[in-house]
Amino acid sequence: MAAKASALGSNPLKRSESVVRDMLRGARQQPQGTEPAREAASQDTESQKMLRKTIYFDEAEWQAIRARCFKDDSTYTDVVRAAVRIYLGIV
């Protein structure tokens, strides 16, 4: 009796000749289609040398940040970075 097919499809890691399995084992290079997008994204962050940090805000601070974002039509990150630069005198 044949095994019932999964509703989610077959698992590519079960077949030994799978491209995904070979990539995980390091036998093949990654597909060429994804390489330029990753390089472009990494060049943007590397050129600016950005760091990612987690910051916790209370409700009043968060509402003020959101209000400024809507007023200036900018991102949360831009508003917080501008505030930090002004506070530290890095302008």
N, C-alpha and C positions, 0 to 999 in steps of 0.2 A: 504494500500500500504506500502510495506517495505521500510525502509530508505536505501538510496543508500550507498553502501560500499565505504569508503574512499580509495583512491589510496595509502595512507600512512599506512593503517592498522587501527585497532581499538585502541581507547584510553583506556589503562588499568585502568585509574583512574575513568572511568565512571561506572565500575562494582564494586559493594560494596564488593565483595568477593576477590578483586584483591590483590595479594601479595604486589605489589608496594604501593597500598593505605594503607594496613595494616602497612607496614614498615614506611611510612610517619607519620602515626598516633602513631607509637611506640608499636603496638600490637605484632609484631613479631621481631625476631632477624634478622639481615642481613644474606644473604646467606653465607654458610660456605666457598665457593670457593674463595671469595675475601679477606678474613681475613688475611691469611699468607702474601700475597703480600703487603698489607698495613702495616702490622707490620714490615716487613723487610725494607720497604722504610722509615718508621718513625724512626726505630732504627738507620739507617745510619745518618740521619740529627740530631737526638737527641744526638748521641754520639759525634758529632763534634760541636754541638751548633752553627749551621750556621744561619745567618740572611740574609734576602733578602732585597736589597736596589736597587733603580733605580738611574743610573748614566747617565748623558748626556755627550756625547763627540762631539767635532767638527769634521769636515771631516778629517783633518790631523791626529788627534789622532786616529780616528777609522781606517784609512788606516794603520797606524803604528801597531795597535793592530792586525788587520787582517794579515798583513805581518808576524808578529812574530808568529802568530798561525800556518800559513802555514809552516814557517821555522822550528819551533820546533815540529810540528805535535801535538799540544795541543789545548785545548779549550779556548774560550775567557775568561771564568772565571779564569782559571789557570793563564793566562797571566796578567790579571788585578790584581789578588791577589798577584802574585809575585812582580809586580811593586809597589803595595801599601806597601808590607812588606819591600822592599828595601828602599823606600822613608822614611818610618817611623822608620827604623832600628829595625824591629822585626825579622830579619833573625835569 
